[in-house]
Amino acid sequence: MREEFKELVRPLVAKRLAALVEQLWKDDDLWKEIRDRFEQGSLRGNYPTLLEELPENPEYKDYLLKMGTMLAMRSLLPPTRQPWDESPFDGSMDAYREELYGGMAYTYADELPEFANEWLEELARVGYRGMASVGYEDEAQRLPTKEQADRIMDSTVSRPLGVDEEAYPVTFENSRQVLWLQLKGERSHKQGYREVRASDRLLRTNEAVLAALTVLEGKQVDARQVREALDASGLALDESLTRQSLEKRNLPAPLPINLLEYVFLLLRYHRPGFDDLPREERLDLIEGTCIHINECIDTARKLTAFLEYGTPGKRQRGATRNADRDVRAAVRRDVDGWTYRRIGEELGVPLPQDFDYKGDHPRVRQMVSRGQSILERALGKDGWRKHIEAMRTEAERWNALSDLEQCAEDLAEGLGMPYEEARRICIEEDKRREERMRPKNTEPEN
């Protein structure tokens, strides 16, 4: 009866919540409080990435904060209908989830995006349940959750041991591995008692969420080089790297800051006490995590590349390895008229050792050729020539604009606002900049 009541009132609750969110948009006191809290937090060094992206114009900054907050609120609203409302589930979420976890791909034929959405929505409902707090006599300890042990007649739905199932953690000396022991497993009809089961399997949903996060947030790097550069940089490993990199100048080598922030997030969550480890041990963990991120991204790319153009029994080979870089090289050559040497300098391609006496840059020349081939395949030779002229004309027009006109046009294009409004914002920003740069008047001495 309780579940039936929940299903009955859910659409009404969702409708009321949506109306509440719309009312909050008009609540000036609420937005003042949000602005005040944001300003207080930013003074304490919070929100470094957001502060970097927000404009200095107060009016425009308030608008972006308000829009961001509203989007966050709307993302929390439950949909008016759920997938289990449809036949054959008839409102039973349990029946729907059994079907999904047991294998629902057969019902989708060639509708892969729709099937992906089903799983993405389920992962959003379940969330990432990587660690569970377990109470001991002295203090609570955070341990990794595991998948409920397989049972012959049991559900296929992921149920995390350590969160909502009765189980006991098992730890080992000289190992960080954790098992979970179930004392009340499925009943053995032959023996008459409930089986004792042990599980060391990670939750399927946790693996899926972690893989998705890693592909989205990760980046393939030379793990050893990253470790050495991070160590040489002198950056603290227990503080925000983003904030430190903004404050510090002349770093010994470029660092993949965004990737490292993700690596730190993983390690701090899964290894409580990471920040208290010796620096060398933390660097080892960072390097090892980067290696596994490389493997995860490489595996995902190989799968998608094989599905796109792979041939069974043959080495997987695409038409080009770095199409975007090749196209950029061709544009610099055909539109800007740059030399191969200058193109190589911009794209980070080192000069060949024999350049001084041969004067040739074969690698960049091949990049330009491949890029031209891509552009001509897309537009045709005549089409590419016409686009070259169009790009040159556009560059000439843009460079003839004043700084104010460039600012207004850039803002209008980037944010989709009217040009006059963008121009007004740029003018006000220029006035504020001039006021900040103007020397302050000093009182004459008596």
LUMKOLZA-234051 format. One record per residue: residue in three letters; x, y, z of N, C-alpha, C in turn. Coordinates in steps of 0.2 Angstrom, whole numbers, plus 5000, padded with zeros to 4 digits. Each point is the difference from the previous one (the first is absolute). Example, Ala and Ser with C-alpha at 12.3 -4.5 7.8 and 13.67 -1.06 7.14 Angstrom:
% LUMKOLZA-234051
ALA506649725039499650065000500450065000/SER499850054996500450065001499650055003/
This chain:
% LUMKOLZA-234051
MET500449945000499650065000500450065000/ARG500650005004500450065000500350024993/GLU500249944996500350024994499550024995/GLU499449985000499450024996499950075002/PHE500050025006499950075002500550054997/LYS500649985001500650044997499950014992/GLU499849954997499950004993499450054998/LEU499550005004499450044999500250085001/VAL500450015005500150075002500650034996/ARG500549964997500650024997499950054995/PRO499550004995499950054995499850065003/LEU499650005006499750065003500650045003/VAL500549965004500650035003500450034995/ALA500149974994500450034995499850064997/LYS499350004999499750064998500150065005/ARG499949995006500050055005500850025001/LEU500449964999500750025001500250044994/ALA499849994994500150044994499750075001/ALA499450005003499750075001500450045005/LEU500349965005500450035005500650034997/VAL500449964996500650034996499850064997/GLU499550004996499850064996499950065005/GLN499749995006499950065004500650025003/LEU500549965001500750025003500350054995/TRP499949994994500350054995499850075002/LYS499450015002499850075002500250025007/ASP500349965004500150015007500750045001/ASP499950075000500650045000500549995007/ASP499649985005500449995007500449944999/LEU499749954997500449944999500750014996/TRP499950044994500650014996500550045004/LYS499750055004500550045004500449955004/GLU499749965004500349955004500549964997/ILE499849974994500549964996500650044998/ARG499950074997500650044998500450015006/ASP499750025006500450015006500449945002/ARG499749945000500449945002500649984995/PHE499850024993500549994995500650055001/GLU499950065002500550055001500449985006/GLN499749985005500449985006500449944999/GLY499749954996500449944999500650014995/SER499950054995500650024996500550035003/LEU499850045006500650035004500449955003/ARG499749955002500449945003500449964996/GLY499950014993500449964995499649954997/ASN499450005001499549944997499950024993/TYR499749964996499850014993500550034996/PRO500749975000500550034996499850004992/THR499849944998499850004993499550044998/LEU499450005004499550044998500150085000/LEU500550025005500250075000500450024994/GLU500449954997500450014995499550014993/GLU499549975000499550004994499550065000/LEU499850025006499550055001500350074998/PRO499650044997500350074998500050055006/GLU500350054999500150055006499350045000/ASN499750014995499450045000499549975005/PRO499850045005499649975005499349984998/GLU499750044995499349994997500049934997/TYR500549994995500149944996500249945005/LYS500450015005500249955004499449975004/ASP499650055003499349985003499649964996/TYR499950024993499649964996500249934999/LEU500749994999500349934999499949965006/LEU500150035006499949965006499349985001/LYS499550044998499349995001499849944995/MET500250014994499949954995500349935002/GLY500650005002500349945002499649975006/THR499850045005499649975006499449974997/MET499650034996499449984998500149934996/LEU500550004996500149944996500149945005/ALA500450015005500249955005499349985003/MET499650055002499449985003499549964996/ARG500050024994499549964995500349934999/SER500749995000500249934999499849965005/LEU499850025006499849965006499349985000/LEU499650034995499349995000499949934997/PRO499649965003499849934997499650014994/PRO500149954995499650014994499249985002/THR499650024996499349995001499849934999/ARG500449964996499949934998500649975001/GLN500049935002500649965001500049954995/PRO500549974998500049944995499649945002/TRP500049995007499649945002499250025000/ASP499850064998499350014999499749974994/GLU500549984995499749974994499949935001/SER499749974995499949934999500649974998/PRO500249945003499649955004500150015007/PHE500450055003500150015007499550025004/ASP499550044997499450035003500150035007/GLY500650045000500150045007500449965005/SER500349944998500449975005500850014998/MET500350045004500750024999500449945001/ASP499849955005500449945000500049964994/ALA499549994997499949964994500450034994/TYR500050075000500450034995500749995001/ARG500250015006500850005001500249924999/GLU499649965002500249934999500149984992/GLU499650034996500050004993500750034997/LEU500150065003500550044998500749975001/TYR500149985007500649975002500149934997/GLY499549974999500049934997500250004992/GLY499950064997500250004993499350024996/MET500050074998499550024996500150024993/ALA500649994998500350024994499549974994/TYR499849945001499649974995499450044998/THR499750045004499450044999500150064996/TYR500650024998500250064997500250004993/ALA500149944997500249994993500650054999/ASP499950054996500650044998499950075003/GLU499750005006499950075003500550005006/LEU500650014999500550005005500050065004/PRO499950064997499950065005499550005005/GLU499449974998499449995005500249955005/PHE500449954998500249955005500550035005/ALA500550044997500550035004499650055005/ASN499550044998499650045005499749965006/GLU499849944998499749965006500549995005/TRP500649984998500549995005500350065003/LEU500050054996500350065003499550035006/GLU499449994998499550035005500049955007/GLU500149944999500049955005500750025004/LEU500550014997500650015004500050075004/ALA499650054997499950065003499549995006/ARG499549955000499649985006500449975005/VAL500449954998500449965005500650055003/GLY500350034996500650045002500649965001/TYR500650035002500649975001500149985007/ARG499949935002500149985007500649965001/GLY500650044999500649975000500249985007/MET499950045005500249985007499450005005/ALA500149965005499550005005500350015007/SER499750045005500250015006499849945005/VAL500549975003499949945004500250025007/GLY499549995005500250025007500349955004/TYR500650035003500349955005500050035007/GLU500349975005500050035007500350075000/ASP500650014997500450065000499750054996/GLU499949984993499850054995499849974994/ALA499650044996499749974994500649994995/GLN500049954996500549994994499650004994/ARG500350034994499750004994500349944996/LEU499649954998500249954996499749994993/PRO500349974995499750004994499449955000/THR499450024996499549965000500149944994/LYS499749955001500049944995499449984998/GLU500049964994499349974997499849955004/GLN499449995001499749945004500249944996/ALA500249955004500249944997499549964996/ASP500249974994499549974996499649955003/ARG499449994999499649955003499549974994/ILE499949945000499749964994499350044999/MET499650015005499350034999500050075002/ASP500650035001499950075002499950054995/SER499950065002499950064995500650014996/THR499950034994500650024996500250085002/VAL499650035004500150075001500650015005/SER500450054998500650015005499850025007/ARG500249975005499850015007500750015003/PRO500250065003500650015003500149975007/LEU500549955001500149985006500450065004/GLY499850015006500350055004499550065000/VAL499550014996499550055000499349985003/ASP499749964996499349985002499949935000/GLU500549965001500049935001500449985006/GLU499749955004500449975006500649974998/ALA500650025002500649974998500550025005/TYR500649975000500550015004500750014996/PRO500450065001500650014997500549955002/VAL500449984996500649965001500650044997/THR500550015005500650034998500649965001/PHE500650014997500649965000500650045002/GLU500549965003500650035002500450014993/ASN500450065000500450014994499650004993/SER499450025001499650014993499450055002/ARG499950044995499450045000499349974998/GLN500149944998499449974997499449995006/VAL499450014998499549995004499549954997/LEU499849955004499449954998499450025004/TRP499449984998499450005004499749935001/LEU499949995006499749935001499350005002/GLN499649964996499250005002499949935003/LEU499750015006499949945004499349974998/LYS499650044997499349984998499950004993/GLY500349954996500050004993499349964998/GLU500049974994499549964998500049945004/ARG499449975001499949945004500249944996/SER500449965002500249944997499449945002/HIS499649994995499549955001500349935002/LYS500649994997500349935002500350005007/GLN500350055002500350005007499550035005/GLY499550044998499550035005500250065003/TYR500650034999500150075003500250054995/ARG500050065002500250054995500750014999/GLU500250004994500750004998500450065003/VAL500749995001500450065002500450024993/ARG499950064998500350024994500550065001/ALA500650004996500450055000500150034993/SER500150075000500050044994500650045000/ASP500350004994500650054999499850044994/ARG499449994997499950034993499850085001/LEU500250044996499850075001499350014997/LEU499650055002499450014998500050014992/ARG499549974996500050024993499950074999/THR499550035004499950074999500650055001/ASN500349985006500650045001500650004995/GLU500149944997500449994995499850044994/ALA499450004998499750044994500150075001/VAL499850035006500150075002500750025000/LEU500449965003500850025000500350004993/ALA499749954995500350004994499850064996/ALA499350025001499850064996500350065002/LEU500150015007500450065003500750004997/THR500349944999500750004998500150024993/VAL499549984996500050014993499950084999/LEU499550025004499950084999500550045003/GLU500249985006500550055004500749984998/GLY500249944998500749984999500350034994/LYS500649985000500450034994500749955000/GLN500149984994500649954999500750045001/VAL500449995004500650035001500649955002/ASP500650034999500649965002500050005008/ALA499849955003499950005008500650015003/ARG500649984998500650015003500250074999/GLN499950034994500250074999499550055005/VAL499449985001499650045004500250005007/ARG500249945002500349995007500650045001/GLU500450004996500750045000499850085000/ALA499650024996499850074999499750025006/LEU499549965003499650025006500550005006/ASP500549965000500550005006500450064999/ALA500350024994500450054999499650075001/SER499450004999499650065001500050035007/GLY500149965005500050025007499350025002/LEU499449984996499350015002499949955006/ALA499650035004499849965006499449954998/LEU500149945002499549944998499450005004/ASP499950045005499450005004499650064999/GLU500150044995499650064999499850004992/SER499650054999499750004993500650024995/LEU500149964995500550014995499850064996/THR499450014999499850054995500150075004/ARG499950005006500150075003500850015001/GLN500449955001500750015001500350014993/SER499849974994500250024994499950074998/LEU499450035002499850074998500550055004/GLU500249985006500450045004500750004999/LYS500249944997500849994999500150014993/ARG500650024999500350024993500649964999/ASN500149994993500649974998500149925003/LEU499449974998500149935002500549964996/PRO500349955003500649974996499749964994/ALA499449985000499749974994499350005000/PRO499650004994499350005000499749945003/LEU499550015004499749955004499349994997/PRO499749945000499349994998499650015006/ILE499950065002499750025007499349975000/ASN499550004995499449985001500049925001/LEU500449974996500149925001500249995008/LEU500550045002500349985007499450025005/GLU499650054999499550015005499549945000/TYR499949974994499549945000500449945004/VAL500649994999500449955003500050015007/PHE500150065003500050025007499349985003/LEU499550024996499349995002499949925001/LEU500249964996500049935000500349975006/LEU500750025001500449985005499850025007/ARG499750065001499850025006499449975002/TYR499549984996499449975001500149925002/HIS500449974996500149935001500649985004/ARG500450055002500549985005500050065005/PRO499649995005500050055006500750005003/GLY500250065001500650015003500650014994/PHE499850014994500450014995500550065001/ASP499750055002500450075001500549995006/ASP499949955004500549995006500649954998/LEU500049974994500549964998500650044998/PRO500649975001500650034997500050024993/ARG500350064998499950024994500249954994/GLU500649965001500249954995499449954999/GLU499749985006499549954999499450034996/ARG499850065001499550034997500150014992/LEU500750024999500250004993499949934996/ASP500249955004499949934997499349994998/LEU499550015005499349994999499850044994/ILE500250065000499850054994500249974993/GLU500649985000500349974994499649934998/GLY499949965005499649944999499350014997/THR499750055003499350024998500050024993/CYS500550054998500150024993500149944995/ILE500449955002500149954996499349964998/HIS499649995006499449964999499550054996/ILE500050065001499650054996500149994993/ASN500750004998500249994993499749944997/GLU500049945004499849944997499250004999/CYS499750035005499350015000499750034993/ILE500450064999499850044995500249974993/ASP500649975000500249964994499549954998/THR499849965005499549944999499450034997/ALA499750055003499450034998500150024992/ARG500550044999500150024993500149954995/LYS500449945002500049954996499449964998/LEU499550005005499449974999499650044995/THR499950075001499750044996500350004993/ALA500650004999500450004994499849944996/PHE500049945004499949944996499350004998/LEU499550025004499350004998499950044993/GLU500450065000500050054995500349974993/TYR500649985001500449984993500449945001/GLY500049965005500549955001499849944996/THR500549964998499949944996500249945003/PRO499649955001500249945004500649974997/GLY500549985004500649974998500650044998/LYS499850074999500550044998500150065005/ARG500650035000500250055004499550064999/GLN499850035006499550054999500450074998/ARG499850034995500350054997499650054997/GLY500050075003499650054997500350044994/ALA499650044997500350034994500550065003/THR499950025006500550055002500050005008/ARG500550015003500150005007499850065004/ASN500150064997499950065003499750054995/ALA499349994998499750034995500050085001/ASP499850025007499950075001500750035000/ARG500649975002500650044999500250014993/ASP499849944996500250014993499650054996/VAL499450015002499550054997500350075002/ARG500250015006500350065003500650024996/ALA500449954999500650014996499950034993/ALA499549964997499850024993499750075000/VAL499650025005499750075000500650055001/ARG500549995004500550055001500450004993/ARG500149954997500350004993499650044995/ASP499449984999499650024994499750075002/VAL499850015006499750075001500550055002/ASP500449985005500550055003500650014996/GLY500249944996500650004996500649995004/TRP500049975006500549995004500549954997/THR500650005003500649954998499849945004/TYR500349944997500049945004500350015007/ARG500650045000500350015007499550035005/ARG499750054998499650045004499449965002/ILE499749964996499449955001500349955006/GLY500649984999500249955004500150035007/GLU500250065001500150035006499450015004/GLU499450024996499450015003499749935002/LEU500149954997499749945001500449955004/GLY500650035002500449965005500449944996/VAL500150014994500449954996500750024999/PRO500549965003500750025000500350004993/LEU500550054999500450004994500449934999/PRO500049984994500549944999500750025000/GLN500449965002500750015001500450034994/ASP499849984994500350024994499750074997/PHE499550035004499750064997500450054998/ASP500650025004500450054998500350004993/TYR500249944998500350004993499549974995/LYS499549975002499549974995499450054999/GLY499850045006499550044999499349974999/ASP499949945002499449964999499749985007/HIS499450005000499649985006499549944998/PRO500349944999499549954997499449985004/ARG500150005007499449995004499450054999/VAL500250065001499550054999499750004993/ARG500549994995499750004993499549954999/GLN500149945003499549944999499450025004/MET500150035006499450025004499550054995/VAL500450054997499650054996499749964994/SER500349954997499749964994499449965003/ARG500149975005499449965003499450055001/GLY500250065004499450045001499750034994/GLN500450024995499750024994499549954996/SER500349935001499649954997499349995004/ILE500050015006499450005004499550054998/LEU500350065000499650064998499750004993/GLU500449974995499749994994499549954999/ARG500149955004499549945000499350035002/ALA500150045005499350035003499750054995/LEU500450044998499750064996500250004993/GLY500449964997500250004993500650055000/LYS500449994994500550055000499850074999/ASP499550014996499750074999499750035006/GLY499649955004499750025006500550025005/TRP500649975001500550025004500350064998/ARG500150014994500350074998499650065001/LYS499349994999499550055002500050015007/HIS500149955004500050015008500650035002/ILE500649994997500650045001499950074999/GLU499750024995499950074999499550035005/ALA499549965002499550035005500350015006/MET500549955002500350015007500550065000/ARG500350014994500550064999499650065001/THR499450004997499650065000499750025007/GLU499849945003499850015007500550025005/ALA500649984999500650025004500150074999/GLU500050024994500150084998499550045003/ARG499449985000499450045003500150005008/TRP500249945003500050005007500650045003/ASN500650004996500650045002499950074999/ALA499550024996499850074999499650035006/LEU499749965004499650025005500450035006/SER499750045004500350035006500049945005/ASP500350025006500049955005499349995003/LEU499750065001499350005002499549964996/GLU500150014993499549964996500249935000/GLN500649985000500249935001499749975006/CYS500150035006499749985006499349995000/ALA499650054997499349994999499849944996/GLU500350004994499849944995500249945003/ASP500649995004500249945003499549985005/LEU499850045004499549995006499349984997/ALA499850044995499349984997500049934996/GLU500549994997500149934997500049945005/GLY500450015005500249955005499449995004/LEU499650055002499449995005499450014996/GLY499950014994499450014997499650065002/MET500350055002499650065002500050054995/PRO499550055000500050054995500750045000/TYR500250024994500650044999500150065005/GLU499450045000500050065003500149995008/GLU499749955002500149985007500749985002/ALA500349964995500749985001500450065000/ARG499950054996500450064999500050045007/ARG499350015003500050035006500449975005/ILE500049945001500449965005500750014999/CYS500250004994500850014999500250085001/ILE499550044999500250075002500050015007/GLU499649975004500050015007500649965003/GLU500249954997500649965002500650044999/ASP500050044994500650044999500050065005/LYS499550035002500050055005500249985006/ARG499849945002500349975007500749994999/ARG500349974995500749994999500450065001/GLU499750064996500450065001500050035007/GLU499449995003500050035007500549965005/ARG500149934998500449975005500850024998/MET500150014994500750024998500150075001/ARG499550055001500150075002500450015007/PRO500550035000500350015007499550045005/LYS500049985006499650035005500350075002/ASN499550055001500250065002500250005007/THR500550045001500350005007499850075003/GLU499950015006499950065003500650045001/PRO500050074998500650045001500250005008/GLU500750005001500250015007499950075002/ASN499850015006499950065004500750035001/
